[in-house]
Amino acid sequence: MENLPPSLNSAKTNTSGMTVAEFLTPPFQQVSIFRKLGPYGRMLRLEPANPKAPDPEFLVRLLTDHVGHQAHVRHGAGNHYKNLENLLRGTHKASSTTIDILTKHLSLPQGYLEEKAGSAADGPLMPDILALFKVIEGLPMRVTSITLSSVVPCPCCGENLLADVDAWWSNHAPGIGSAEYHFVERLLNALVGVSLVESFIAKYSEPAPLAFENLDRLTNPLHHPIGNWIREAQTSLSCKTLSALVTAMQLRGGIGATFSYGRLKKWSAGQDVMPLAAGEAIAEACGQAKSGIKRLMAARSIALATDFVAASWPTTVHAVSREEAQKVVHARLVQLGINLRIAIAAMAGQTPPLTRLSANTASS
């Protein structure tokens, strides 16, 4: 478990009238779906004909193998979980030794648990943990939204080239609701923001594989996003077929020994959620333990966005297929990349690259 930042709830710095916490972790808005969600979309815990805002706990399910932040905490605390629960619920006073053990197990700042003792008599046990997951999504999302807040007039009509959200979605996914496409836009903005931050840091760091470059390869609609990730692993391990990858992983032992062709095929097709633990074993085999698992998280995010588009796009003739929904997600991710290049060029005082897919072009 990563080190926690200072409590977000105590942040007082205002940005346009908002606290830091409000700025970095804006609430999700109510959305509706018309069909059952796919395996990754089910992380949202939404049902047809029951509009509601996605619970931020879905971020924990997306970025870990746990069902929520409390399960994530339980896993980190291990056999010491009950001591942690008693401490935070205020049912028992913990010894300094117990607190030191819990602090070490959970990688928490010194003094954090003493400060939080008795603070969760009911409700979430460690809301700061959930807040951290919200920041992981909210911060890069804000990086993208701030970058795209620039005004770049179109040389033909004078309209802002970067203010294309409503027109773009109206053209590429006609009929989908505003709240629904803004939710997908938010997820994609977070992904693009992470990529932007990663590329900036890479300029001043030792050379290392970039987890979030060429995200459009993961959205390639010919295959499910997880299938695209697995194909990248196959290339890295010189495995021409899925069967060859299964054999290579079985020979490595560990969790890879449990892989079967049937399981990997279902993961690749998006029929079952691929556990991050399984992805970590493949990433380690590729020599990309850190970047590989981060890239799998990106693929899972794209899979969730695709499932959501397929379930929330109203059509009267047919159900929206995975391929149709993913084409839209792919096109929008590409467009966001183009918009970012235009915005960055404009901020640098350069002539923006105006050759781009516009909201008025035909749907991909």
N, C-alpha and C positions, 0 to 999 in steps of 0.2 A: 504494500500500500504506500502510495507516494506521500511525501511530507505535505502537511496541510499549510495553506497560507494563513495569515492572520484572519480571524473570524470575519466573514463577509458581512454578517449582520451588523457589525459595529462600524462599517465603512461610512464615513460622513461626507467624503468629497463629492460635490455635485457636478454633474455634467448635464447642462441644459435642464437643471431642476431635478435631475435624478441622482440617487446615490450610486456609488460604484457598483454595488450589488444589483441595483435595478437596471443599470446600463449593461452590465455583462451577462445578466441572467434574466432577460425579459421572459414573462410567462408565455407559454404556448397558447394559441387561440383555439377556440372550438372549431372542430372540423367534422365532416360527415363522410361516410363511405356508403356505397350502394351494393357492394359484394363482399364476400368473405375475403379477408386478407391472406396473402401467401405466407409461407413459413417465416420470412424475415419481417414482414409487415405485422405479423401477430405479436411482435415485441411491443407494439403500440397498445395492445389490449383494447382495440376498438371493435365495435360490432355495427353491422348495417342498421340503418334507421334508428340509431341512438347517438345523436351528435354530442360530442364532448371534447374537451381539450386533452391532448395526450399527456399522460402523467410523466414527469421528467424521469421517473424510474426506468423508462425505456432506454435511456442513455446508458444505464448500468448494464442492462441486458445486451445492448449493442456492443459495448466496449469490454465486456467481461463474459465469463461463462456463468454468471450468477443471476438469479431472478430479481434481485433488487439490492439496494445499498446495504440493507441489514444482513443479507446473506453474504455479501462481500466482506462486511466487517466480521461476521462469524467465521468465515474462512481464514481471514487474516489473524484472528485471535486464537484460533485452534482450540486447544483444551482449556484455554484461559477465558473463553467467551463468557461463561457464567459470572466470573469475577468482574469482568468488564460491565456486564449488564447490571449487576448489583451496585457497582460504583456509580454508574450514570443514572440509574433509577433512584439512587439514594436509599436503597433498602439495607445496605451494609457499608460500613466504613472500611476501606481497603488499606492495607499496610503499605509502607513506602516500598517494600520489596516487591509486592504485587504490582504496584503502579509502575515501577521501573521495568518489570517484565513485560507488562502490557504496552508500555511506551516503545520498547524495543521491538516487540512483535509487530506492532502496527506502524512502525516508523513515524511516530508522532513527535512533534516538538516537545522539548522538556517543559514541564509545567502545564501542558495542555489538559491532561486528565484531571489534575488537581483543580484546575479552573472550572472544568465541566462536571465535577462530581455533583450528583443530585439534580442536574439540569434537565434530565429527560424523565420526569416522573411518569409521563405517558407519551404516546405518539412516537415518531421516529427516534431511534436510539442515538444516532449520530448524524443530525441534519447537515453538519458541515461536510460530511463525506459526500452526500448527495449534491450539496452546493458545489463541491469540487468538480463533479461530473458535469454539472450545468455550465461551469466556467470553461471546461474543456471544449464544450460546444459553442458557448456564447462568445468567447474571446475571438477565435478566428472568424466567426460569423460577422462580428463587428469590424474586424480588420477589412474584410471584403466590402461590407456596406459603406464604411467610411471612404475607402478608396474609390468606390463607384459613385460616391456622392458628388464627384466633380461634374462640372458642366462642360460638355464638349459639343458645341453647335454643329449640326449637320451643314456642310457647305451648300447643300441644295435647298433645304427648306428651313434651316435655322433651328430646328427642334433639337433638344438634347439627345445625342446618340445613346447615352448611357441610361436614360430613363425609359427602358424598353420592356419592363416586366409584364405589365398588363397586355400590351399589344402583342408581345411575343407569345404568351400563353394562349391568348385568344386565337392566334393564328395556328399554333401547333397542336393545341389540345382544346378545340372549341367545345364549350359547354362545361368544362371543369370549373368549379367554384373558386372565387377569389381567395377565400380562406385556405382552401386545399392547395392551390398552386403556390401560395405564399409560404405554406409549410414546407413544400418540396424545395422552393427557392431558398429557404432558410437552411435546410440541410446541405444543399449544394454550396451555398455561400460559405458554410463552415468548412467544407472539404477544400474549396478553392483557397480559403484563408489560410488553412494549415499548410497547403502547398506553397503559398506566397511567403509565409514566415520561414518555412524550411529552406527555401531557395535563398532567402536573404541571409540566414544564419550560415548556410554553406559557404558563402563568399568569404567568411572570416574564420572558417574552421578547417580542420584537417579533412582531406578528401574522404568521403564515405558515401555508401549507396543512399540515394534519396528515395524515401518511401512514397512520396506523394507526387512525383513527376509523372507526366504522361497518364493522367487519370483517365483520359478518354479511351485508353486501351482496356481499362476495366469496365467501361460502359459499352464496349462494342456489342451491339445488339445480336450478333450472330450467336453469342453464347451468354449464359447467365453470368453475372459479375463474378461469382465464386468460380465458375468454370474458367473465366478469363484469368483469374488469379492462379488457378491450378495449372493452366497451360503455361503461364510464365515460369512456374516451378519446374514443369516438365522440360522446358527449354534450358533452364539453368542446370538441371541434372542430366541433360542429354537423354531424356526418356521420350521416345517418339510416340508412345501410346500410354493410355491410362494404366493398362496392365503392367507396363514396364515400370511406371512410377510405384505401383503397388508392390512389385517385387523388390524395388530398390529400398522402399521404406521398411518392408518386412525384414530384409537383410540387416538393416541398421538396429533392429530390436527396439526395446522400449515401447512407447505407445504405438510406434509405427508397425510393430509386430501384430497389432490388432486390426490393421487395415485390411479390408477385403475389397475386391473389385466392385462388388455391389454397393458397399458403403460409399466408396469414392465416387462412383458414378452418380449416386443420388446427391451427394454434396455438390458435384460439378454441375448438375442440372438444376440445383436449387430446390430439390424436392424435400430435403431435410436440411436443417441448420447445421453448418459445419462448426464444431466446437473450436474455440480459439486454441485449446490445448493441442488439438490435432494439427491445426495450422502452424502452431509453434514448432512442432516436430518436423514438419516439412520445411519451414523457414530455416531451421537449424541445419537440416541436411543440405540446404542450398548455400550455407555459409552466410545467411542474412537473417540471423535470429531477431535483431531489433527492427530493421527496416521491413523485413518480410511480414512480421506480425502486424506492424502498423499499416502496411498496405492491405493486409487482409481485413483490418478494421474498416479501411476505406471501401473495400469491396462489399462488406456487410452493410455499410451505410447506403451505398448505391443500390444494393438489393432491396433494402427497406424502402427507399424512395421509389423504386420501380414497382414494388408490390402495392405501395400506397396509391400511385398514379393509376394502376390497373383497377384498383378497387373504388376509387373516388371519381373516375372519369365517367360521367353518365352517357350511355349510348342505348338506343332503343332497338337496334338491330342485332347486336351481338355483344358478348362479353369481351372486354379488352384483353388481348393476349399479353403475355410477358414480353414478347418481341416488340409489339406496338408501343407498350408503355416504356420499354427501355430505349426505343428509338427517340422518344421525346426527352427522356432524362439525358441521353447521350448528346442530343442536339443542344440542349440547354447548357450542359456542362461545357461544351465546346464554345458556345456563345459567351458564357461568362469569362472564359479564358481570353477570348478576343476583346471583350469589353475591358478587362483588366489591363491588357496591353495598351489599349487606347487611352485609358485613364492615366496610367503610369507615364506614357509618352507625353501626354498633355501637362502633367504635373512637372515633368522635367523640362518643359518649354520646347519640346520637340514636336514635329508635325506628326499627329496621330496616324497610325496605319488604318486607313478608312476602308480598305477592301475587306469586307466582312459580310457575314450572314445577317440580314436585317430582319426586322419583325414582319416585313412585307414580302419576304421571299417565300417560296413554297415550302411546305413542311417536309422535313427530311424523311 
